[in-house]
Every structure is written in structure tokens, then in C-alpha cells.
Amino acid sequence: MSSTRPRLSRSSLGLLALALACSALVAQRALSEPRTASRARSAQQQLGVSTVRDLSGRVVPLLSDKAPVIIMVNSRTCPWCKKSLRDIGQIAAGQSLPRLTVLTLEGAAYGKPMLESEGIAGARLVGPVGSAADLQASLRQAGTPVFIAVDATGRVLATMPGYPIYEEMKRWVAVMSGAADSP
């Protein structure tokens, strides 16, 4: 009696390899994120800036008060930023987001219509003091959006480059609204 084992097709092997690669990337990202304040860099070290410009053009501190905050670095030309903002607006459902700081590369004034169009209220709008290119050069992640969770002491708890899945965004919006201290 000979036993025959089922054979996997090339497409099944390809899907399996893709799933393993994705799992490895997710695990690598989870393990590389600083999770404790003692090991984490400050938000200023992460972004390479300590001051930003507010809507009136004044230079102000990046972190305005001693509370957890989510900093979203975005650009008005970024489709993933727009999708992220749309999801944030849907999840918040009109609830104020006082712990969200939106750092728009082109300046705070460009972020305002982006948030208004998605019904996002209560967020702090800022832009770089220097050029967008200078800010992007100092970022540790390429591209936008980048989400940075900062604790009350100014330490980075987690960094999420790119667009997250909707379910992940819910945890970040909980911090933005003040319902949670970390995502």
C-alpha cells in the first residue's frame, strides 16, 4: 500500500509564502516599537523638532500640555492621509478629539480644511517651523501618514507609519478622544 500525500499547487505555496512574510513583518514591527517610557525616545527626538507653527503662524511647542497625545504627520497631497482622516472622522462620530495634534507638512492652514471635511473637531493643527522637506528629512519614517503615540511625559509609546487598518485606528482614536492613554 502506498500512501499519497496531497500536493500543494504553486499558487497555494505562493499564498502561504506571502502570509508568512506578512506575519514576519507584523511581528518585526511589533517587536521594534518602543513600548515603555524608560526605553522610548521623546517626541522631539522622534520628529527632530520641538517647535511648530500654529494656525496663527506663531511658533509654539510641539507638545502643548502634559497629557497623552497622538501626533499625526500628514500631507494635503497624500491619499492615505485623507483615508486615515475619513476613518478617524467616522470612528469619532462628531466627538471632540482634543488629544490629536495634526502636523501638516504644508502648514497648519492646509490641515484645517482636511479635518473640517471629515467632521473632525477639537484637534490641534500645526505645521513645521521650517520647510516640509526639512521636517521629512528629520522624520525616522519616510512618507505620510505617520502616527506617533506620546505619553504625558513626552515619551513615544508607539509609532505607526502608513495607513493602519480600521480596527487598529479605533485604538488610536480612543487616545485622541481622551478615553485611553495609549493605543
N, C-alpha and C positions, 0 to 999 in steps of 0.2 A: 504494500500500500504506500503510495507516495502522497506526501502532503503538499498541497499547493498554497502558497501564501498569496494574498491579494497584492496586486502591483499598484503602485501609485502612478498616476499619469504625470506628465511633465507639468501640466498646468496646476495640478494639486501640489506637487513639490514646490512650484514657484510661489503659490499662495502660502504654503507653510513657511517657506524661507522669508517671505515678506512679513508674515505675522511675527516670526521670531525676531527679525530686525527691528520692527516697531516696538516690540516688547523690550528689547535691549535698549533702544533709545529712551523709552519712557523710564526704565529703571536707572539708566545713566543720569538722566535729568533729575530724577527724584533724589538720587544719592549725591549729586553735585550741588544741590541747593543748600545754602546755609539755613539752618532751622533754629538755632539758638542765638540769643543776643550776644553771648560771650564770644562766639566764633564769627559773627556776622560783621560785615563792613557797614559803615554808616551810609545813609542815602547819598550824602555828598561825595563820598568815595566812589560809590557805585555809578553815579551820574557824572562825576567830575565837576560838579557845580554846587555852590552853596547859596547862590542868589539867583533870582529870576525876575522877570518884569511882569507886573500885574496888568489888569485891563487899562489902568490909567497911565501906564508907562513907567511907574515908579519901580525902582529896584528894591526888592523885598526878599526876606529869607525864603529858601525853598520850603522849609518846614515852618509852618506858622504857629502851631501850638503843640502842646505835649499830649498828643493823642495818637493812636494808631491811624495810619492813612494809607491809601492806595494811590500811588503816583502812576498815571497813565501817560506815557510818552507817545504822542500821535502826530500825524501829519494830515493836512487837508487833502493831499493827493493820494492817500493810502486807502484802498478799498477795504482792507481788513480792519482798519481803524473804524471806518464807517459801519461795518458789520458788527464790530465789538460794541460801538456806541448804541446801535439799534438794539442789540441784545440787552445791554445794561438798562436802556430805557424801558424795555418790555419787562424785565425782571423787577425793576424798581417800581413800575406801575404808578408813577406820579409821586412816589415817596422821595423826600429830600435826601441827597447824598452829600452830607457835609464833610465826610472823610475821604472824598475823592478830589485829588488835585490833577487837573489835566494840563500837561505841559505840551503845548502845540509848537512844533518846530518853527513854524512860520510866524508865531507870535500869538499872544492871548486873544487878540481880537478875531483871529481866524478860527479859534476854537469855539467862540461864542455861538455862531450860527449852527455849528455842527451839533452842539449839545441841545440847543433850542429846538432843532428839527426833530430830535428824538425824545423830547419832553423830559430831559434830564435837568433837574433843579438842585440848587444848593451846592454844586461843585465849585471848587476854586479854580479859576482859569489863569494860567501863567504862560509865559513864553521865555525863551532864552535871553540872557543879557547880551550875549554876542550873537554870532550868526548861527543858523541852523546847522551848517557844515561843522562849525566848531563843537556844537553840542553832540552831533552824531559821532564825531571823531573821539570824543571823550567817553561815549557810552561803551559798555562792555559787550553789548549785543548789537548786531547790525540790523537795520530796518526798524519798522514800526508795525504794529504797536508793541510796546514793552510795558508790562505791568510790574510794579515794584511794591511789595507789601512792607511797610515800615512800622515798627513798634513805637510806643510812646517815648522811648529814649532816642529815637532817630536811627536805630539799627535796622538793617534789611533782614526781614524774616524769610522772604521768598521772592524770586524773580521769575516772571513768566514771559518769555519772549514770544511774540507772534499771537495769533488768534487762538484762544482756548475753546474747548467745546462748551456748549451752552450750560451743561451741568456743572462744569468747573467754574464757569463765570458766576453762577449763583453763590458760591462760597466767597468769591471776591466782592460781590455786591453786598453781601452781609457785612463786610468790613466797611465798605463805602457808606452804608446807612448808619453804622454805629451799633449794629446788632451783634457783631463779633469783633474780637481783637486781632484775629489772624485768619487767613483763608484755610 
